[in-house]
Amino acid sequence: MKKAFTMLELVFVIVVIGILAALILPRTKTNPVQAAAQSICFPKYATRSISP
């Protein structure tokens, strides 16, 4: 019975993590102009204050 990961398994996991990171990171970065516009248009849904 094998006790170590093969290189293919490690590469597959790294690729999957990279794809997930590429999908998640752009959503977490907030454009300050877009955040300001959203807080003006939808003040009820503003989650944080905007500082210059």
KETINU-813059 format. One record per residue: x, y, z of N, C-alpha, C, O in turn; residue in one letter; residue number from 1. Coordinates in steps of 0.05 Angstrom, whole numbers, plus 5000, padded with zeros to 4 digits. Atoms other than C-alpha are relative to their C-alpha. Layout:
BEGIN
NODE  X  Y  Z  X  Y  Z  X  Y  Z  X  Y  Z  A  NUM
...
! end
This chain:
BEGIN
NODE  5017  4976  5000  5000  5000  5000  5018  5025  5000  5037  5027  5015  M  1
NODE  4983  4976  5002  5028  5068  4981  4994  5019  5023  4971  5021  5032  K  2
NODE  5003  4982  4978  5039  5120  5034  5007  5029  4993  5008  5046  5010  K  3
NODE  4993  4973  5008  5057  5181  4993  4983  5008  4976  4971  4991  4962  A  4
NODE  5015  4990  5023  5023  5225  4942  5017  4999  4975  5041  5002  4976  F  5
NODE  4985  4999  5026  5042  5219  4869  5002  5029  4991  4988  5047  5000  T  6
NODE  4997  4973  5011  5066  5280  4831  4975  5009  4986  4968  5033  4988  M  7
NODE  5025  4992  5014  5002  5279  4789  4979  5009  5020  4964  5028  5014  L  8
NODE  5019  4991  4980  4959  5283  4851  5006  5027  5012  4988  5043  5016  E  9
NODE  4992  4974  4989  4998  5341  4879  4995  5023  4979  4986  5044  4987  L  10
NODE  5005  4980  5021  4995  5379  4812  4970  5005  4997  4962  5028  4994  V  11
NODE  5029  4997  5002  4920  5366  4808  4989  5018  5023  4973  5035  5018  F  12
NODE  5010  4984  4977  4908  5395  4878  5009  5029  4997  4993  5047  5002  V  13
NODE  4990  4973  5004  4951  5456  4862  4984  5014  4979  4978  5038  4981  I  14
NODE  5016  4987  5022  4913  5469  4797  4972  5007  5010  4962  5028  5005  V  15
NODE  5026  4995  4989  4846  5463  4833  5000  5024  5019  4983  5041  5018  V  16
NODE  4998  4978  4982  4868  5511  4887  5005  5026  4985  4994  5047  4992  I  17
NODE  4996  4976  5017  4893  5560  4834  4975  5009  4986  4970  5033  4985  G  18
NODE  5025  4993  5013  4827  5558  4797  4981  5013  5020  4968  5033  5015  I  19
NODE  5018  4988  4979  4788  5571  4862  5010  5027  5008  4993  5045  5012  L  20
NODE  4990  4974  4993  4834  5628  4880  4995  5021  4978  4989  5044  4984  A  21
NODE  5005  4982  5022  4826  5659  4811  4970  5008  4999  4964  5030  4990  A  22
NODE  5029  4993  4999  4750  5657  4820  4993  5017  5024  4976  5034  5022  L  23
NODE  5007  4987  4975  4749  5683  4891  5013  5028  5003  5000  5047  5012  I  24
NODE  4985  4975  4994  4802  5738  4893  4988  5025  4986  4987  5046  4999  L  25
NODE  5011  4976  5012  4771  5786  4842  4975  5010  5014  4969  5034  5014  P  26
NODE  5024  4992  4985  4707  5786  4883  5006  5014  5026  4990  5029  5036  R  27
NODE  4994  4989  4974  4742  5805  4947  5013  5027  4998  5013  5043  5017  T  28
NODE  4988  4974  5004  4779  5865  4918  4978  5020  4994  4963  5016  4975  K  29
NODE  5021  4980  5004  4735  5926  4923  5012  5024  4985  5032  5036  4994  T  30
NODE  4993  4976  5015  4741  5982  4872  4989  5023  5016  4964  5024  5021  N  31
NODE  5010  4978  4984  4736  6047  4913  4978  5016  4987  4960  5025  5000  P  32
NODE  5020  4985  5014  4696  6082  4860  4974  4985  4999  4952  4997  5004  V  33
NODE  5024  5016  5000  4647  6025  4854  4988  4999  5028  4963  5000  5031  Q  34
NODE  5010  5001  4972  4641  6021  4930  4986  5026  5007  4966  5026  5020  A  35
NODE  5013  4974  4994  4626  6095  4934  4974  5003  4986  4954  5012  4997  A  36
NODE  5025  4998  5015  4574  6091  4879  4979  4982  5013  4955  4990  5014  A  37
NODE  5019  5018  4988  4541  6032  4913  4990  5011  5027  4966  5008  5034  Q  38
NODE  5008  4990  4974  4540  6066  4981  4981  5025  4996  4965  5030  5013  S  39
NODE  5018  4978  5006  4507  6127  4949  4973  4990  4990  4952  4999  4998  I  40
NODE  5025  5011  5012  4456  6087  4909  4985  4982  5019  4960  4982  5019  C  41
NODE  5013  5020  4982  4443  6034  4962  5012  5003  5028  5026  4985  5037  F  42
NODE  4988  4996  4974  4460  6063  5030  4993  4979  5020  5007  4973  5039  P  43
NODE  5010  5021  4981  4420  6008  5065  5019  4976  5000  5022  4963  5020  K  44
NODE  4983  5024  5003  4468  5955  5038  5030  5006  5003  5046  4988  4999  Y  45
NODE  4971  4994  4996  4534  5992  5051  5010  4986  5024  4999  4988  5046  A  46
NODE  4990  5016  4978  4576  5947  5094  5023  5014  5015  5028  5007  5038  T  47
NODE  4978  4987  4987  4634  5993  5109  5001  5029  4991  4992  5035  4969  R  48
NODE  4997  4972  5008  4650  6067  5108  5023  5003  4980  5042  4987  4980  S  49
NODE  4979  4995  5020  4692  6095  5052  5016  5024  5009  5005  5046  5013  I  50
NODE  4983  4978  4993  4751  6138  5070  5018  5007  4977  5027  4989  4962  S  51
NODE  4984  4992  5023  4791  6178  5020  5029  4991  5002  5045  4997  4984  P  52
! end
